[in-house]
Amino acid sequence: MRRGEWGVRLGKDGTMNRREFVRGGVGALGLIIDDGRLMIGAEAGAGAAVAAVGAGGAGAAETNGRARVIDAHCHAGRGLNYGKDDPPSDPWTTYNDPQWTLRRMQEAGIDRTIIFPINNVTYAQANEEVAGYVRQWPTKFIGFAKHDAKTEAGRIGDLLRREVRELGLKGLKLHGVPSQEMIDAAGELGIPILFHPPTVDASLDAVRSHPRVSFILAHLGCFASQNWREHVRAIEAAREIPNLYLDTSSVVFVEYLERAARELPAEKLIFGSDGPLVDARVELYKVRLLKLPPDKEALVLGGNIRRLLGQ
């Protein structure tokens, strides 16, 4: 997805672009400079709280004195309709420019982002593309492979072994229920599976049956809160199943993020945006609105995914 840069700078006369003013979100007045980034209002308070964590939080890391933020859910690269003269094509089938993600990261204060392909029929070439982006920006991106259990059946194990061992990808993303060959390969390679099933319950037998594999359920169980009951079921399942985690991306009904933060240990939640179509700045702000203790917030914003990746 090609878009113009929204980066904001102060003018030579010291005046501030109005986008710079609103970038920090709406909230109580406040102003801090964090890692060279201006933060205003409620974001400034949250940013200062995270900066105060220091070394707190198992698995957390620091960047210039603040807890490192990792977006665990973002798409990049060319899709099945890339280059076709078909303007109505869905944007998740055309092209997501990783440089757009880099600009959003800089604006939001996100240190690293996990990227994986957008929609394709098969994914070997798309995973190569993602690995190329990681090589180009190794301090900014972490790559996950993506595969389809139906169109690539019988080949996924061999593909994934190469993509992890040779291309350096660190996990697996999929839509649907993870197949046995996916789970077997992930267990062998020691990588997490981030997945978006048709329903929460459809995947739980697979998750329970493989306790040594880490499963991350996307969108708190339901993209865009299309069925709030799936959020409730995801929270219940994550409470019951030790190797099931929830990512925070694209939850419209923030009440259920708040419920997850109340009812689950912080170690169970992983920050993700579902960018670039979903705005990473907004998704990060939702997590900060939870007002978690600084050490717990640091886990959600980066420490937990670092632990699952063995970092």
C-alpha positions, 0 to 999 in steps of 0.5 A: 500500500503506497502512501505519502509520509505523514512525518512531522517536523518543526518549521524553521520559525519554531512553529508546530505543524497541527498534525504534530499537535494531535499526534500524541492523542487527546488527554491531560496536557503534558509534554515529554521528549522520548527517544527524539519523539514528541509525545503530548497529553495522555500518551506522554504520561503513559510513555513516561510511566513505561520509561520509568520501568527500568529493568523491571518485568521479566523478559522486558528490554530497554531502548534508551531507558524505556521499555522496548515496544514490539508490534507482533502483528503486521502485514507486508509485501505483495499479494495475489492481486499485486500489479493487476489493473483492478482498482477495486481489489481489496488492499490486503491482496495488493501491496503493503509497503514496509516503508509505510510501517517504518514511518508509523513505527517512528511516529508511535515509538514502536521499536520493532515489528513482526511482519508476514505476508498479505493474502496469497494463494501459496506463500513460498515466494511471499515469505522470501519477500518478507525475509528480504525486508528483514535483511534490509531493516534487521533492527526494525523487522522480525519476520514470520512465515505464512502458510495455507493449510489447504493450498500448501498441504503436504509441503508446509513442513519442508517449506517452514524448515527452510524458511526458519533455518535458512531465511531466518524467519521466527514464527508462523502466521495463518488464517484458519486452524493450524494443521498437524503438519504446521504444528509438528514443524513449529514444535520441531523448530521451537517457533510460535504460531500466530493464528486467526481461526473461524472461531475460538473453539474450532482451534482449542483441541489443537492447542490443548493437544500440543502443550509445548507449542506456543499459540497466539490467538489473533485479535483477542479471538475476533477481528474488529469485535464482529462477535463480542462473545468470541472475545469472552471465549478467548479470555476464558480459553487463555485462562485455562490453557497455559500455552495459549496467548492473546494478541490485542490487535483490531479489538474495536470494543475496548471493554474486552481488552480491559476485561482481558487485562483484569482477568488474565495475567499480563504474561498472557497478552501480546501487543499487535496492531494488524497494520498497516491497514489498522493504525499502529498508533491507535492500537498502541494507545489502546494498550496504554489506556489499560493503565497497567502497572509499568512492569506489566505494561512492559510485558504486554508491549514487548516482553512477552513476545520476546520470551516466546521468541526466545530472545 
